[in-house]
């Protein structure tokens, strides 16, 4: 495979979740996190999962990533079963989880260890391509403590994109950032998604954030976690999180969420 294809070849995947259920045990208590969840995500689609705390959306993301195992159900990328972590699925968490002893470039290069067939010069070229994509080409020799929160998340995004995964999984990556930084990153992520067309599953509590970013917003309810509704977002991109049309979609979703206020996470004593 040529170096050019490593940088520019688009490989979005179709993701399929079929009847996934999951329980956790905490001491003598058992938490029913997910119950027979089924979801299809199309190639290059940006889907946001929204719901109250305890609804299992982050648990589902971990199962898709292969970091957790479902008790029941099956998962597939392009028809291939998901049983463990793989290079076709990369995860971006709420915390950037960067290595403080490495500079920005070396943090992105670390993700390229998943591509052992690339020579050193090729890895550097790929890493620099993605740092430029996230607007950090001038900071490649900076260290983590020298970066703002938003810049750290840009580095984490570049590191997740560099192995050219088929699916990008994002678990509340902007939750810890201030409002202004979040708005800047909404624009950045829309631009990058439009350029790379990765399949993205994005977990958030923020309804406006979901409407701003997603092609589709999927609502989860707890007690246990189930999909309770879906909303197609047909607004043109790039989207402004403060626009009236976006607010109208967000209000519809908020109304649906308020209808679930009686639901609560269920813990079963055994």
C-alpha positions as CSV (number, residue, x, y, z in Angstrom):
1,X,0.0,0.0,0.0
2,X,1.4,3.4,-1.0
3,X,2.0,6.2,1.5
4,X,-0.5,8.4,-0.3
5,X,-3.2,5.8,0.3
6,X,-2.3,5.7,3.9
7,X,-3.1,9.4,4.1
8,X,-6.0,9.9,1.7
9,X,-7.7,6.5,1.3
10,X,-11.2,6.7,2.8
11,X,-12.3,3.5,4.6
12,X,-15.6,4.2,6.4
13,X,-17.4,1.1,7.6
14,X,-21.0,0.1,8.2
15,X,-21.6,-0.7,11.9
16,X,-24.3,-3.2,13.0
17,X,-25.4,-3.8,16.6
18,X,-27.8,-6.7,17.1
19,X,-29.7,-7.4,20.4
20,X,-26.9,-6.3,22.7
21,X,-27.5,-6.6,26.5
22,X,-25.1,-6.0,29.3
23,X,-25.2,-6.2,33.1
24,X,-22.6,-5.1,35.7
25,X,-22.2,-6.4,39.2
26,X,-21.3,-3.9,42.0
27,X,-20.9,-5.7,45.3
28,X,-24.2,-7.4,45.9
29,X,-26.0,-5.2,43.4
30,X,-26.5,-5.9,39.7
31,X,-27.0,-2.9,37.2
32,X,-28.8,-3.7,34.0
33,X,-27.0,-1.3,31.7
34,X,-28.3,-2.4,28.3
35,X,-31.3,-4.4,27.1
36,X,-31.5,-5.8,23.5
37,X,-30.1,-2.7,21.8
38,X,-30.0,-2.9,18.0
39,X,-28.5,-0.1,15.9
40,X,-27.3,0.3,12.3
41,X,-24.8,3.1,11.4
42,X,-24.2,3.6,7.7
43,X,-20.8,4.1,6.0
44,X,-19.6,7.6,6.7
45,X,-22.6,8.4,8.9
46,X,-22.2,10.6,12.0
47,X,-24.5,9.3,14.7
48,X,-24.9,10.9,18.2
49,X,-26.1,8.9,21.2
50,X,-27.9,11.0,23.8
51,X,-29.6,10.1,27.1
52,X,-29.5,10.7,30.8
53,X,-26.7,9.4,33.0
54,X,-26.9,5.7,33.5
55,X,-28.6,4.9,30.2
56,X,-25.7,2.7,28.9
57,X,-24.6,4.8,26.0
58,X,-20.9,4.8,27.0
59,X,-21.2,1.1,27.8
60,X,-22.4,0.5,24.3
61,X,-19.5,2.5,22.9
62,X,-17.0,0.4,25.0
63,X,-18.6,-2.8,23.6
64,X,-18.3,-1.5,20.0
65,X,-14.7,-0.7,20.7
66,X,-14.1,-4.2,22.0
67,X,-13.1,-2.9,25.5
68,X,-16.2,-4.6,27.1
69,X,-18.0,-7.8,26.1
70,X,-21.7,-8.0,25.7
71,X,-23.6,-10.6,27.7
72,X,-25.9,-11.1,24.7
73,X,-26.1,-10.0,21.1
74,X,-23.7,-9.5,18.2
75,X,-21.8,-6.6,16.7
76,X,-20.3,-6.3,13.2
77,X,-18.2,-3.9,11.1
78,X,-18.7,-4.5,7.4
79,X,-20.1,-7.9,8.3
80,X,-17.1,-8.9,10.3
81,X,-17.8,-9.8,14.0
82,X,-16.4,-7.6,16.7
83,X,-14.9,-9.6,19.5
84,X,-11.9,-7.5,20.6
85,X,-10.3,-4.1,20.1
86,X,-9.0,-3.5,16.6
87,X,-7.4,-0.9,14.3
88,X,-10.6,-0.5,12.4
89,X,-12.2,1.1,15.5
90,X,-10.4,3.9,17.4
91,X,-11.7,5.6,20.5
92,X,-11.5,9.3,21.7
93,X,-12.3,9.8,25.4
94,X,-13.4,12.8,27.5
95,X,-9.8,13.1,28.7
96,X,-7.1,13.5,26.0
97,X,-5.0,10.7,27.6
98,X,-1.8,12.0,26.1
99,X,1.7,11.0,27.2
100,X,3.2,14.0,29.0
101,X,6.8,12.8,28.3
102,X,6.2,12.8,24.6
103,X,5.8,15.9,22.4
104,X,2.8,16.5,20.2
105,X,4.3,14.7,17.1
106,X,5.4,11.7,19.1
107,X,2.0,11.4,20.7
108,X,0.4,11.1,17.2
109,X,3.2,8.8,16.1
110,X,2.4,6.5,19.0
111,X,-1.0,5.7,17.4
112,X,0.8,4.7,14.2
113,X,2.5,1.7,16.0
114,X,-0.7,0.0,14.8
115,X,0.8,0.2,11.3
116,X,4.1,-1.7,11.6
117,X,4.5,-1.9,7.9
118,X,5.1,1.9,7.7
119,X,8.7,3.0,7.8
120,X,9.8,5.7,10.1
121,X,9.7,8.4,7.5
122,X,6.3,7.4,6.3
123,X,4.9,7.5,9.9
124,X,6.2,11.0,10.3
125,X,4.6,12.1,7.1
126,X,1.3,10.6,8.1
127,X,1.5,12.2,11.6
128,X,2.3,15.6,10.2
129,X,-0.6,15.3,7.7
130,X,-3.1,14.8,10.6
131,X,-1.6,17.5,12.8
132,X,-2.1,19.9,9.9
133,X,-5.7,18.7,9.5
134,X,-6.4,19.6,13.1
135,X,-4.5,22.9,12.9
136,X,-1.6,22.0,15.1
137,X,1.3,21.8,12.5
138,X,3.1,24.6,14.3
139,X,3.0,22.8,17.7
140,X,4.4,19.5,16.8
141,X,7.4,19.9,19.1
142,X,5.3,21.3,22.0
143,X,4.7,19.2,25.1
144,X,1.3,18.4,26.7
145,X,1.7,20.9,29.6
146,X,2.2,23.7,27.1
147,X,-1.2,23.1,25.4
148,X,-4.7,24.3,26.2
149,X,-7.5,21.9,26.8
150,X,-8.8,22.3,23.3
151,X,-5.4,21.8,21.8
152,X,-5.0,18.6,23.8
153,X,-8.2,17.3,22.3
154,X,-7.1,18.2,18.8
155,X,-3.9,16.1,19.4
156,X,-6.1,13.2,20.7
157,X,-8.2,13.5,17.5
158,X,-5.2,13.5,15.3
159,X,-3.8,10.4,17.1
160,X,-7.2,8.6,16.7
161,X,-7.4,9.5,12.9
162,X,-3.8,8.7,12.0
163,X,-4.2,4.9,11.8
164,X,-7.1,5.6,9.3
165,X,-9.8,3.6,11.2
166,X,-13.0,2.6,9.7
167,X,-15.0,3.8,12.7
168,X,-14.2,6.6,15.1
169,X,-15.8,6.3,18.6
170,X,-16.0,9.5,20.6
171,X,-17.1,9.4,24.3
172,X,-18.0,13.0,25.4
173,X,-14.7,14.3,24.1
174,X,-15.6,18.0,24.7
175,X,-17.5,17.8,28.0
176,X,-14.6,19.1,30.1
177,X,-13.9,22.1,27.9
178,X,-15.2,25.7,28.3
179,X,-18.1,26.8,26.0
180,X,-16.0,28.9,23.6
181,X,-13.5,26.1,23.1
182,X,-16.3,23.6,22.5
183,X,-17.8,25.8,19.8
184,X,-14.5,26.1,18.1
185,X,-14.1,22.3,18.1
186,X,-17.6,21.8,16.8
187,X,-16.5,23.7,13.7
188,X,-13.2,21.8,13.5
189,X,-14.8,18.4,13.8
190,X,-17.5,19.2,11.2
191,X,-14.7,20.3,8.8
192,X,-12.6,17.2,9.5
193,X,-15.6,14.9,9.1
194,X,-16.5,16.5,5.8
195,X,-13.0,16.0,4.6
196,X,-12.4,12.4,5.8
197,X,-16.0,11.0,5.9
198,X,-15.3,8.6,8.7
199,X,-18.1,6.6,10.3
200,X,-18.5,8.3,13.7
201,X,-20.4,7.3,16.8
202,X,-20.5,10.2,19.3
203,X,-21.7,10.0,22.9
204,X,-22.9,13.2,24.6
205,X,-25.3,14.5,27.3
206,X,-25.6,17.8,25.3
207,X,-28.6,17.9,23.0
208,X,-27.5,21.0,21.1
209,X,-24.0,19.4,20.6
210,X,-25.7,16.3,19.2
211,X,-27.8,18.3,16.8
212,X,-24.8,20.5,15.7
213,X,-22.7,17.4,14.9
214,X,-24.9,14.5,14.0
215,X,-26.6,13.2,10.9
216,X,-28.8,11.3,13.3
217,X,-29.5,11.6,17.0
218,X,-30.4,8.4,18.9
219,X,-32.1,8.7,22.2
220,X,-31.4,6.2,25.1
221,X,-33.5,5.7,28.2
222,X,-32.3,4.0,31.4
223,X,-34.0,1.2,33.4
224,X,-32.3,-0.5,31.6
225,X,-30.7,1.2,28.5
226,X,-32.8,1.0,25.5
227,X,-33.2,3.0,22.3
228,X,-36.3,5.1,22.7
229,X,-36.2,7.2,19.5
230,X,-34.3,8.6,16.6
231,X,-34.1,12.0,15.0
232,X,-32.8,12.7,11.5
233,X,-30.9,16.0,11.3
234,X,-31.2,17.5,7.8
235,X,-29.6,20.9,8.5
236,X,-26.9,22.0,6.1
237,X,-23.2,22.0,7.2
238,X,-21.3,23.7,8.7
239,X,-23.8,24.2,11.5
240,X,-23.8,27.0,14.1
241,X,-24.8,25.7,17.5
242,X,-26.5,29.0,18.2
243,X,-28.7,29.1,15.1
244,X,-32.5,29.2,15.5
245,X,-33.0,26.2,13.2
246,X,-30.7,24.1,15.3
247,X,-32.5,25.2,18.4
248,X,-35.8,24.0,17.0
249,X,-34.4,20.5,16.5
250,X,-32.9,20.5,20.0
251,X,-36.2,21.5,21.5
252,X,-38.0,18.5,19.9
253,X,-35.3,16.2,21.3
254,X,-35.5,17.8,24.7
255,X,-39.2,17.3,24.8
256,X,-38.7,13.6,24.0
257,X,-36.1,13.4,26.8
258,X,-38.4,15.0,29.3
259,X,-40.9,12.3,28.5
260,X,-38.4,9.8,29.9
261,X,-37.9,11.7,33.2
262,X,-39.7,8.9,35.1
263,X,-37.1,6.4,34.0
264,X,-34.2,5.7,36.3
265,X,-31.3,3.3,36.3
266,X,-32.4,0.0,37.9
267,X,-30.2,-1.8,40.4
268,X,-31.2,-5.3,41.4
269,X,-30.2,-6.8,44.7
270,X,-29.2,-10.4,44.7
